[in-house]
Amino acid sequence: MSKFPKEFLWGGAIAANQAEGAWNEGGKGLAASDVQTAGTLTEPRYITYVDANGKPGKALSVHQLPEGAKRAVLDSYYYPYHEAIDFYHRYKEDIALFAEMGFKVFRMSIAWTRIFPKGIEEEPNQEGLDFYRNVFLELKKYNIEPLVTIQHYDVPLYLEEKFGGWNNRKMIELFDKYTDVIFREYKGLVKYWLTFNEINTAVMMKNLIPNYPQDKIKKDFQLLHYQMVASARAVKRAHEIDSNYVVGCMIGGGPSNYPLTCDPKDVLATMEKNQENVYYCCDTMCQGEYPYFAKRIWNQYGVELDMSEQDIKDLKEGTVNMVTYSYYLSGCATSHKCDDLVGGNLNLGPRNPYLKYSEWGWGIDPDGLRYSLNQYYERYHKPLMIVENGLGAIDILEKDGKIHDSYRINYLREHIKAIAKAIEDGVDVIGYTTWGCIDLVSSSTGEMKKRYGFIYVDKNDDGSGTLDRYRKDSFYWYKKVIASNGEDLD
Ligand code: BG6
C-alpha cells in the first residue's frame, strides 16, 4: 500500500526568468534579472550597467553601482535569461510532456514585468495576462493544478532604478496592486499560490559573500520586513477575492542544520543558525508576528526596523495556509575554527564527513528531508509541500537521443523514500515538485550544463543549441513513480 495520500500532488517546478526567455516580447518590461550575465561555479554572475559618462561596466549585485550608473543590457555580454529554454513559445509542447509523466501539479512563476512592464502602470499589459491564462488553460486540459509563485527572484528593473526595489516601502503598495490583478484575473484557474520564492534569501546572503557590507545587512533586514508585510497583505487579499485560495510561504531550505560536533557550543550555534536562516521568516509568516528571538538578532546586527502599526496588523491578519520550501541539502554549524567550508542553495558551513557531495558541492542528505519535514510540522502543524528538490548534474546526450541519468534517479528515489517516512511519522505532506523538471538556466551560476530535468533541453552555456527536448531515463522512472503513487521506486 502506498504511504502517500491518494490526492498527493506529484509534479515539477520552474521559474519564469530561468525558463521563459522572450525577454522583450509580448509587451514585457525589463526585469532586474535581464541584466544578469552568465557565470560558472568559480566565476560569479554580474549585473551590467552604463555609468554617468556612458561607459559600460559590470558589478556584483551586492555592491553599490557607481554614482549615476544605470543598469543596462550591453551588446558585448551574453545574458542567459534572454532566451532561456524558450518556454514562452514552447509551453504547449512542454506541458504535454509533463502530462505524459502524469503530473498532478506544476509549479511556475509569473513575471511581474509581463503584467506591469515597469511596475507602476495604471493598467496591466493584456498580452502578459493572456499568456499566463493560456498556460493555465493548457494545464487544465490535462488536469494539472498550477502552483504559482508570485515573485521568483524577478523585479521590474524600473522599480529597482527608481525606488531601489524592495529597499523602499513603496514596493508594498505596488506589489499589492500586482497581486490584486492576478488574484482576480486567474480566479477559478489557479488555487495554490506562493508569495515570494525563498523569502529568507535576504538574510542568508550575508553569510555567503566575503566582506559583505555591514550597512547592507541592516538594509537586508528592512527589505525582508517589507516583503513579509507585502506577503501578508497578499494572503489577506487572496482570501477576500476567493476563499478557496491556498497561499503558502516559500522558504529556502529547511531547519536542517546539524551541530558539527557534540560540543554544546556547536548545538547552540546550530540553534542560532536555524533560527536566523529559517524560523525568523517562517515563524513570522505562519504565526503573524516576529518570534521572541528576533530582538537578539536585531541587536546583533544593529537593526532598527521601520515597522508601522499597520505592518503589525497586516502580519497578524495575513498568516499563510501552508508551508512550502526548497530542499536540496543540509548544513552544519560549529563554534570551532573550520577551513573546510561547503556551500549550496544559500547555505554555507562546515563539510559534513558523513555525506557525499554533488559536482557543485551540494551535500546530499535525504535523511535531512525527513528531519526538516518533522521539524516544520512539529512547530506549525500546517500542511507542507516540498516545492524544490533535485540534483544539478552534467548530462550526456547520447547519439541515439537517450540520456542515462541514473544518478538523478538515485537522488530522487532516496528523497521520495524520506518523504514517505515523514508521512509515516504523521507529517501532513501534500505535494512534491522537483526543481527544474525540464532543464533550465541555473540561478546561481547562469549555466545550462547544471541540469535538473527529466527533460533534456539541447542548449549550451554559450547559448548555442537547437532547443529540442529529449526524454531522459528519469522521465520514464518518474512516470512510474507517479502512476504508482510513490510505491514503485525501482
Ligand atoms: C533555488 C531557487 O534556490 O534553487 C531556484 O529557487 C534555483 O531558482 C534552485 O534554480 C537551484 O539552484 P541553482 O543555482 O542550481 O539553479
Residues whose N, C-alpha, C, O or C-beta is under 5 A from the ligand:
A	BS01	BG6	G392 V441 S442 S443 S444 T445
